[in-house]
C-alpha cells in the first residue's frame, strides 16, 4: 500500500475474500506496539467521521476484536448507518450492505443456487452476507423469516443452502441498525436473534459542540468520502489473536458466572443471561482489557462491558416494566451488590501472565494503565 497511513499486517496471512471455501492460516498475536498503533489508527479514522462519539466507536471496535456482532438501536438520523459504514471502510476488507425491507427474502441475504444451462448443473451465487463486514440497515423492518437467515451466519460463520455448507470469510462481523420497536413498520427481533448480537448500543444525540462540528464538516462533502482503509484484514486477524491471548484468571471467570446466575435468580427478570451471553461477556472483557493496555482481565473490565452485552438479552417481568424499571438499572443494581475480590483477581492474573510470557506488556506499549479504564487508546 502506498498510503502512509495504512498499516499492513506483518508476517503470514492475507486479505480475507469472504468467498465460499476460503482457507486461512492461524494468525499470530501482534506485538504490543503494533496492536497499539493499529487500534489508534482505527479509532482515529472513525472519530474523524463521527463527531462526539468516542466511546461508541471504542465499543464498536471492542466488539469487532472480540469477534462479535453489534446492534445499533436508536431513532433515525443520529448516525447509526454512518458509524457502521465508517468502521467498515476503515478496514481493508470486503464490505456489503443489506437494506432490510418487508419484502426481502432469506435468499436475498444468504445467496441462492441457480441452474446453469451451459453446464447443466446448479451453481451457488453467494449473497451479500459473504463479506468481512456486513451492514444490515434497519434489520427490524424485515420479517422474522428473513431475520432468521442470519442466525447460522452469526453463530457458526457459515451458510447452508440446498444441503451444502459454505464457510464465510474471517473476520466476519454483522453491524446491524434498528429503529425502536414502537416506530411504524418494525418487527421485533426474536430472542434467539438478539442473543447472537454481542452488544447493543445506542448512538444518542450529539452534544452542542459535536453537532456544530458536524454541521461544519458535513455541510458540503461527507468526510466518509475521503476515508481510506487504515488496516488490512491480515492485521485485523492478528489483532483478534492478540485479544484471544489476554489472560483470564479463575476468580474473574467465577465473577462472570456469578453475574449470569444473579440475572437468572433476580425477581424482576423472567429470562436471564444465557451461557452464550456469559461467553460474550468474557470475550468483550478481554477486548476491553487489551484496548486499555492490559495483559489480563480484571473484574472492572467485566463490570464495564456487562451492561452493553447483557441488557438487550434480559426479559423483564411485566410488573417491573410497569414500575418503570429497565434492564440497565437492574444490571447496575446486580453489579453493585455482587461481591468481587479485585486484589485477588489482579494478583492471580499477574502471576499467570508473568509465568506465560517474558515479553513486553500492552501497558508498556503506550496504552493506559489498568486503573485507567475509561480512557480511549
C-alpha positions as CSV (number, residue, x, y, z in Angstrom):
1,X,0.0,0.0,0.0
2,X,1.3,3.4,-0.9
3,X,-0.9,5.2,1.6
4,X,1.4,6.2,4.5
5,X,-1.4,6.0,7.0
6,X,-2.1,2.3,6.1
7,X,-0.8,-0.4,8.4
8,X,-0.2,-3.7,6.9
9,X,-0.2,-6.9,8.8
10,X,3.3,-8.3,9.3
11,X,4.1,-11.9,8.7
12,X,1.8,-14.6,7.4
13,X,-1.8,-14.0,6.4
14,X,-3.8,-12.4,3.6
15,X,-6.9,-10.4,3.0
16,X,-10.0,-12.5,3.6
17,X,-12.1,-12.6,0.4
18,X,-15.3,-13.8,2.0
19,X,-15.8,-16.3,-0.8
20,X,-17.1,-19.8,0.0
21,X,-14.4,-22.3,0.9
22,X,-11.6,-19.8,1.6
23,X,-8.9,-21.2,3.9
24,X,-6.7,-19.0,6.1
25,X,-3.7,-19.8,8.2
26,X,-4.0,-19.4,12.0
27,X,-2.8,-15.8,12.8
28,X,-0.1,-15.0,15.3
29,X,-0.6,-12.4,18.1
30,X,0.8,-8.9,17.5
31,X,3.5,-7.2,19.5
32,X,2.1,-4.6,21.9
33,X,3.5,-1.7,19.8
34,X,1.8,-2.8,16.6
35,X,-1.5,-3.6,18.4
36,X,-1.4,-0.1,19.9
37,X,-0.7,1.6,16.6
38,X,-3.4,-0.3,14.8
39,X,-6.1,0.3,17.4
40,X,-5.3,4.0,17.5
41,X,-5.4,4.2,13.7
42,X,-8.9,2.6,13.5
43,X,-10.3,4.8,16.3
44,X,-8.8,8.0,14.8
45,X,-10.4,7.1,11.4
46,X,-13.8,6.5,12.9
47,X,-13.7,9.6,15.2
48,X,-12.6,11.7,12.2
49,X,-16.0,11.0,10.6
50,X,-18.3,10.5,13.6
51,X,-18.3,13.6,15.8
52,X,-18.5,13.3,19.6
53,X,-19.0,9.5,19.8
54,X,-15.6,8.3,21.0
55,X,-17.0,5.8,23.5
56,X,-19.4,4.4,20.9
57,X,-16.5,4.0,18.4
58,X,-14.5,2.3,21.1
59,X,-17.3,-0.2,21.9
60,X,-17.7,-1.0,18.2
61,X,-14.0,-1.7,17.9
62,X,-14.2,-3.8,21.0
63,X,-17.0,-6.0,19.6
64,X,-15.0,-6.4,16.3
65,X,-11.9,-7.5,18.2
66,X,-14.0,-9.9,20.3
67,X,-15.4,-11.5,17.1
68,X,-18.9,-10.5,18.0
69,X,-21.8,-8.7,16.2
70,X,-23.1,-5.3,17.0
71,X,-26.6,-4.0,17.1
72,X,-27.1,-0.2,16.9
73,X,-30.5,0.9,18.1
74,X,-31.8,4.5,18.0
75,X,-34.1,6.8,16.3
76,X,-33.5,7.7,12.6
77,X,-30.9,10.3,11.7
78,X,-28.4,10.0,14.6
79,X,-25.6,8.3,12.6
80,X,-26.2,4.5,13.1
81,X,-25.5,3.6,9.5
82,X,-22.7,6.2,9.2
83,X,-20.9,4.6,12.1
84,X,-21.3,1.1,10.6
85,X,-20.1,2.3,7.2
86,X,-17.1,4.2,8.7
87,X,-15.9,1.2,10.7
88,X,-16.3,-1.0,7.6
89,X,-14.4,1.4,5.4
90,X,-11.5,1.7,7.9
91,X,-10.8,-2.0,7.3
92,X,-9.3,-3.0,4.0
93,X,-11.6,-6.0,3.5
94,X,-14.8,-6.9,1.8
95,X,-17.9,-4.9,2.8
96,X,-21.5,-5.4,1.9
97,X,-24.7,-3.6,2.8
98,X,-28.2,-5.0,3.1
99,X,-31.2,-2.8,3.3
100,X,-33.8,-4.8,5.1
101,X,-37.4,-4.3,3.9
102,X,-40.6,-6.3,4.5
103,X,-40.4,-7.9,1.1
104,X,-36.7,-9.1,1.5
105,X,-36.3,-12.9,1.2
106,X,-33.8,-15.1,3.1
107,X,-32.1,-16.0,-0.3
108,X,-31.5,-12.3,-0.9
109,X,-29.3,-12.4,2.2
110,X,-27.5,-15.8,2.0
111,X,-27.5,-16.5,-1.7
112,X,-29.2,-18.9,-4.0
113,X,-28.5,-21.9,-6.2
114,X,-29.2,-21.1,-9.9
115,X,-29.3,-23.5,-12.8
116,X,-26.6,-23.1,-15.4
117,X,-27.9,-24.2,-18.8
118,X,-24.4,-24.4,-20.2
119,X,-23.0,-26.8,-17.6
120,X,-26.3,-28.5,-16.8
121,X,-25.7,-28.0,-13.1
122,X,-26.8,-25.8,-10.3
123,X,-24.3,-23.1,-9.2
124,X,-24.3,-21.2,-5.9
125,X,-24.4,-17.5,-6.2
126,X,-23.2,-16.0,-2.9
127,X,-25.4,-13.4,-1.3
128,X,-24.2,-10.2,0.4
129,X,-23.5,-12.0,3.7
130,X,-20.3,-13.3,2.1
131,X,-18.2,-10.3,3.3
132,X,-15.9,-9.4,6.2
133,X,-18.2,-6.7,7.4
134,X,-21.9,-6.9,6.7
135,X,-24.0,-3.8,7.3
136,X,-27.6,-4.7,8.0
137,X,-29.6,-1.5,7.7
138,X,-32.9,-1.3,9.6
139,X,-32.8,-5.0,10.3
140,X,-36.1,-5.0,12.2
141,X,-38.0,-3.8,9.1
142,X,-37.7,-7.3,7.6
143,X,-40.0,-10.2,8.6
144,X,-38.9,-12.8,11.2
145,X,-38.3,-15.3,8.4
146,X,-35.7,-13.1,6.7
147,X,-34.2,-12.1,10.0
148,X,-33.6,-15.8,10.7
149,X,-31.4,-16.1,7.6
150,X,-28.6,-14.5,9.7
151,X,-28.9,-17.0,12.6
152,X,-26.5,-19.6,11.2
153,X,-24.2,-16.9,9.7
154,X,-23.8,-15.1,13.0
155,X,-23.3,-18.2,15.2
156,X,-21.3,-20.6,13.0
157,X,-19.8,-18.3,10.3
158,X,-21.3,-20.4,7.6
159,X,-24.3,-20.7,5.2
160,X,-26.2,-23.8,4.4
161,X,-28.0,-23.9,1.1
162,X,-29.5,-26.9,-0.6
163,X,-27.6,-29.3,1.6
164,X,-24.2,-27.6,1.0
165,X,-22.3,-25.7,3.6
166,X,-20.3,-22.6,2.6
167,X,-17.9,-21.1,5.1
168,X,-17.7,-17.3,5.5
169,X,-14.5,-15.3,5.4
170,X,-12.6,-14.2,8.5
171,X,-13.0,-11.9,10.2
172,X,-16.8,-11.8,9.9
173,X,-19.0,-9.2,11.7
174,X,-22.6,-8.1,11.3
175,X,-23.2,-4.4,12.1
176,X,-27.0,-4.1,12.2
177,X,-29.0,-1.0,12.8
178,X,-32.6,-1.0,14.0
179,X,-35.2,1.6,14.9
180,X,-37.1,1.5,18.2
181,X,-39.8,-1.2,18.1
182,X,-42.6,1.3,18.7
183,X,-41.9,3.0,15.4
184,X,-44.1,2.3,12.4
185,X,-43.2,-0.7,10.2
186,X,-40.9,-2.6,12.5
187,X,-40.8,-6.3,13.5
188,X,-39.3,-7.0,16.9
189,X,-36.2,-9.2,16.8
190,X,-36.8,-12.6,18.4
191,X,-34.9,-13.6,21.5
192,X,-32.7,-16.1,19.6
193,X,-31.6,-13.3,17.2
194,X,-30.9,-10.8,19.9
195,X,-28.8,-13.3,21.8
196,X,-26.5,-13.6,18.9
197,X,-25.6,-9.9,19.0
198,X,-22.7,-9.5,21.3
199,X,-23.7,-5.9,22.2
200,X,-26.4,-3.4,21.7
201,X,-25.6,0.3,21.9
202,X,-27.5,3.5,21.2
203,X,-25.9,6.4,19.5
204,X,-27.8,9.2,21.2
205,X,-27.9,12.8,20.2
206,X,-24.5,14.6,20.0
207,X,-23.8,17.4,22.4
208,X,-23.9,21.0,21.2
209,X,-20.2,21.3,20.3
210,X,-20.2,18.0,18.4
211,X,-23.3,19.0,16.5
212,X,-21.7,22.3,15.5
213,X,-18.6,20.5,14.3
214,X,-20.8,18.1,12.3
215,X,-22.6,21.0,10.6
216,X,-19.3,22.5,9.7
217,X,-17.6,19.3,8.4
218,X,-20.6,17.8,6.6
219,X,-22.3,20.8,5.0
220,X,-20.5,20.4,1.7
221,X,-18.9,16.9,1.5
222,X,-19.1,14.0,3.8
223,X,-15.7,13.1,5.5
224,X,-16.6,9.5,4.8
225,X,-15.9,10.1,1.1
226,X,-12.3,10.8,1.9
227,X,-11.8,8.0,4.4
228,X,-9.3,5.4,3.3
229,X,-8.6,2.0,4.9
230,X,-6.0,2.2,7.8
231,X,-5.5,-1.6,8.4
232,X,-5.9,-4.7,6.3
233,X,-7.7,-7.9,7.3
234,X,-4.5,-9.8,7.9
235,X,-3.5,-7.3,10.6
236,X,-7.0,-7.3,12.0
237,X,-7.0,-11.1,12.3
238,X,-3.7,-10.8,14.3
239,X,-5.3,-8.1,16.5
240,X,-8.1,-10.6,17.2
241,X,-5.4,-13.2,18.0
242,X,-3.8,-10.7,20.4
243,X,-7.1,-10.3,22.2
244,X,-7.5,-14.1,22.5
245,X,-4.1,-14.2,24.2
246,X,-5.3,-11.9,27.0
247,X,-5.3,-13.9,30.3
248,X,-8.4,-14.5,32.4
249,X,-7.8,-15.7,35.9
250,X,-10.1,-18.1,37.7
251,X,-11.6,-15.5,40.1
252,X,-12.7,-13.4,37.1
253,X,-14.4,-16.4,35.4
254,X,-16.2,-17.1,38.7
255,X,-17.3,-13.5,38.8
256,X,-18.7,-13.8,35.3
257,X,-20.6,-16.9,36.2
258,X,-21.9,-15.3,39.4
259,X,-23.1,-12.4,37.4
260,X,-25.0,-14.7,35.0
261,X,-26.6,-16.6,37.8
262,X,-27.6,-13.4,39.5
263,X,-29.6,-12.4,36.5
264,X,-31.4,-15.7,36.4
265,X,-32.5,-15.6,40.0
266,X,-33.5,-11.9,40.1
267,X,-37.2,-11.5,40.8
268,X,-37.6,-8.8,38.2
269,X,-36.1,-10.9,35.4
270,X,-38.0,-13.6,33.6
271,X,-35.3,-14.6,31.2
272,X,-31.7,-14.2,32.4
273,X,-28.3,-14.3,30.7
274,X,-27.7,-17.4,28.6
275,X,-24.4,-19.3,28.6
276,X,-23.7,-17.7,25.2
277,X,-24.2,-14.3,26.8
278,X,-21.6,-15.1,29.5
279,X,-19.1,-16.2,26.9
280,X,-19.7,-12.9,25.1
281,X,-19.1,-11.0,28.3
282,X,-15.8,-12.7,28.8
283,X,-14.7,-12.1,25.2
284,X,-15.7,-8.5,25.3
285,X,-13.9,-8.1,28.7
286,X,-10.7,-9.4,27.1
287,X,-11.0,-7.0,24.2
288,X,-11.7,-4.1,26.6
289,X,-8.7,-5.1,28.7
290,X,-6.5,-5.2,25.5
291,X,-7.7,-1.8,24.4
292,X,-6.9,-0.5,28.0
293,X,-3.4,-1.8,27.7
294,X,-3.7,-4.8,30.0
295,X,-2.4,-8.3,29.5
296,X,-5.1,-9.7,31.8
297,X,-8.8,-9.2,32.6
298,X,-10.0,-7.6,35.8
299,X,-13.5,-7.7,37.3
300,X,-13.6,-4.0,36.4
301,X,-13.4,-4.9,32.8
302,X,-16.4,-7.3,33.2
303,X,-18.4,-4.6,35.0
304,X,-17.7,-2.0,32.3
305,X,-18.8,-4.2,29.4
306,X,-21.7,-6.1,31.1
307,X,-24.5,-3.5,30.5
308,X,-23.9,-3.3,26.7
309,X,-23.5,-7.1,26.5
310,X,-26.4,-8.2,28.7
311,X,-29.1,-5.6,28.7
312,X,-30.7,-6.4,25.4
313,X,-30.9,-10.2,26.2
314,X,-32.8,-9.9,29.5
315,X,-36.6,-10.3,29.5
316,X,-38.2,-8.4,32.4
317,X,-41.2,-9.2,34.4
318,X,-44.3,-7.2,33.4
319,X,-44.7,-5.8,36.9
320,X,-41.1,-4.5,36.8
321,X,-41.8,-2.8,33.5
322,X,-45.0,-1.2,34.8
323,X,-43.0,0.1,37.8
324,X,-40.6,1.9,35.4
325,X,-37.6,-0.5,35.8
326,X,-35.4,-1.3,32.8
327,X,-32.6,-3.9,32.2
328,X,-29.8,-1.3,32.6
329,X,-30.9,-0.2,36.1
330,X,-31.4,-3.8,37.2
331,X,-28.0,-4.8,36.0
332,X,-26.5,-1.8,37.7
333,X,-28.0,-3.0,41.0
334,X,-26.8,-6.5,40.5
335,X,-23.2,-5.3,39.7
336,X,-23.3,-3.1,42.8
337,X,-24.3,-6.0,45.1
338,X,-22.2,-8.7,43.5
339,X,-19.1,-9.4,45.7
340,X,-15.7,-9.2,43.9
341,X,-12.1,-9.6,45.1
342,X,-10.3,-7.3,42.7
343,X,-7.0,-7.6,44.5
344,X,-7.0,-11.4,44.3
345,X,-8.0,-11.3,40.7
346,X,-5.2,-8.9,39.9
347,X,-2.6,-10.9,41.7
348,X,-3.7,-14.2,40.1
349,X,-3.7,-12.7,36.6
350,X,-0.3,-11.1,37.0
351,X,1.2,-14.4,38.3
352,X,-0.2,-16.3,35.3
353,X,0.7,-13.6,32.8
354,X,4.3,-13.4,34.1
355,X,4.7,-17.1,34.0
356,X,3.4,-17.4,30.5
357,X,5.4,-14.6,28.8
358,X,8.6,-12.6,29.5
359,X,7.9,-10.1,26.6
360,X,6.7,-6.6,26.8
361,X,3.2,-5.9,28.1
362,X,0.5,-3.9,26.3
363,X,0.8,-1.3,29.1
364,X,4.5,-0.8,28.1
365,X,3.4,-0.1,24.5
366,X,1.8,3.3,25.4
367,X,-1.7,2.2,26.4
368,X,-3.4,3.4,29.5
369,X,-2.7,1.8,32.9
370,X,-5.0,-1.0,34.3
371,X,-6.8,1.6,36.5
372,X,-7.4,3.9,33.7
373,X,-10.4,2.0,32.4
374,X,-12.3,4.8,30.6
375,X,-9.5,6.3,28.5
376,X,-9.7,5.6,24.8
377,X,-6.3,4.4,23.4
